[in-house]
């Protein structure tokens, strides 16, 4: 599969600060509202979702990459696991890295969780999509924990298709 370049994003300024599981995060207001609804809906099914990471500035993205370089990680691998500054969905305030109790954060094992199964079936109803599935066009590693709010719910997408005919 041919690799496509990562999109470029602006650093979101319109953010809401909130706490999730005792940690502070920031999200775009629309993404925050959708996250709350999704988290609450999952909870009614016995699924406990929590955020590991949300908004990230260009500066913070650079720090993450620099830390990997200092550890001797190859450039090729760094950019399979971390988008370059300006290309991270986290800059938009609409991306969340999600986890659930009993699973290590930011690891493939998350896909074996009931939380991932629930997200795979239901996240689209809240306007979220999995950003980096296996074999994604950007050449990024598979990230079952990384979800992006695009605002298009399954119902809205169905209406778009219905209107297209």
C-alpha positions in Angstrom: 0.0 0.0 0.0 1.3 3.4 -0.9 1.7 5.7 2.0 -0.2 9.0 2.0 1.2 12.1 3.7 -0.2 13.1 7.0 -2.7 16.0 6.9 -1.6 19.3 8.4 -3.6 20.7 11.3 -3.7 24.0 13.1 -3.3 24.1 16.8 -6.7 24.5 18.3 -7.2 27.5 20.6 -10.9 27.0 21.4 -10.6 24.3 24.1 -12.4 23.2 27.2 -10.4 22.1 30.2 -11.8 19.2 32.2 -10.9 16.2 34.4 -11.3 12.6 33.5 -10.3 10.0 36.1 -8.5 12.6 38.1 -6.3 13.9 35.3 -6.7 17.2 33.4 -7.3 17.3 29.7 -8.4 19.8 27.0 -10.7 19.2 24.1 -12.6 21.2 21.5 -16.1 22.0 22.9 -17.9 19.7 20.4 -15.5 16.8 20.9 -15.8 17.2 24.7 -19.7 17.1 24.5 -19.5 14.0 22.3 -16.9 12.4 24.6 -19.1 12.9 27.6 -22.1 11.3 25.9 -20.1 8.4 24.6 -18.5 7.7 28.0 -21.9 7.9 29.7 -23.4 5.5 27.1 -20.6 3.0 27.5 -21.0 3.2 31.3 -24.6 2.1 31.0 -23.3 -1.0 29.4 -20.7 -1.7 32.1 -17.8 -0.3 30.0 -15.5 2.2 31.8 -13.7 4.4 29.2 -11.1 6.9 30.2 -8.8 9.3 28.4 -5.1 8.8 28.3 -4.3 11.7 26.0 -6.3 14.5 24.3 -5.2 17.9 23.0 -1.5 18.2 22.4 0.3 21.4 21.4 2.9 21.5 18.6 5.5 22.1 21.3 4.5 19.0 23.3 4.5 16.9 20.1 8.1 18.0 19.5 9.1 17.1 23.0 7.7 13.6 22.6 9.6 13.1 19.4 12.8 14.5 20.9 12.5 12.1 23.9 12.3 9.2 21.5 15.4 10.5 19.6 17.3 10.8 22.9 16.5 7.2 23.6 18.1 6.2 20.2 14.8 5.3 18.5 15.2 5.4 14.7 13.5 8.2 12.7 11.6 5.7 10.6 10.1 4.1 13.7 9.4 7.5 15.5 7.3 8.6 12.6 5.3 5.3 12.5 4.3 5.8 16.2 4.2 9.7 16.4 3.0 12.2 13.8 5.3 15.1 13.2 4.4 18.4 14.8 1.6 20.0 12.7 0.3 16.5 11.6 -1.1 15.2 14.9 -4.8 14.9 15.2 -4.3 15.8 18.9 -3.5 19.4 17.8 -7.2 19.8 16.8 -8.5 19.1 20.3 -10.7 16.4 18.7 -8.5 13.3 19.2 -8.6 11.1 22.2 -6.4 8.2 23.2 -8.8 5.9 25.2 -8.2 3.1 27.6 -10.1 1.0 30.1 -9.1 -0.6 33.4 -7.1 -3.8 33.2 -5.3 -3.0 30.0 -1.9 -1.2 29.5 -2.3 2.3 27.9 -1.4 2.8 24.3 -0.9 -0.9 23.6 -2.4 -3.2 21.0 -3.9 -5.3 23.8 -6.6 -2.7 24.1 -8.3 -4.3 21.0 -9.0 -7.4 23.1 -11.0 -5.3 25.6 -14.8 -5.1 25.8 -14.2 -1.3 25.6 -12.7 -1.6 22.2 -15.4 -3.9 21.0 -18.0 -1.4 22.3 -16.2 1.5 20.6 -15.9 -0.4 17.3 -19.7 -0.8 17.3 -20.8 2.5 18.8 -18.2 5.3 18.5 -19.6 6.3 15.1 -22.9 7.1 16.8 -21.2 9.9 18.7 -19.1 11.2 15.8 -15.9 9.3 16.5 -13.8 7.2 14.2 -10.7 5.0 14.6 -7.9 7.0 13.1 -5.2 4.4 12.5 -6.6 1.0 11.7 -4.3 -1.8 10.5 -2.7 -1.1 7.1 -3.8 2.6 7.3 -2.9 4.9 4.4 -0.5 7.0 6.6 1.8 4.2 7.4 1.3 4.7 11.1 1.2 1.7 13.5 -2.2 0.3 14.3 -3.6 2.3 17.2 -6.8 0.8 18.6 -6.8 3.4 21.3 -6.8 6.5 19.1 -10.2 7.9 18.1 -11.0 11.2 16.3 -14.1 13.2 16.6 -15.2 14.3 13.1 -18.8 15.2 14.1 -20.4 12.8 11.7 -22.6 10.4 13.5 -23.8 7.2 11.9 -27.3 8.7 11.5 -25.8 11.8 9.8 -23.7 9.7 7.5 -26.9 7.7 6.5 -28.7 10.9 5.8 -25.8 12.1 3.6 -26.0 8.9 1.6 -29.8 9.1 1.3 -29.5 12.6 0.0 -26.9 11.7 -2.5 -29.2 9.5 -4.6 
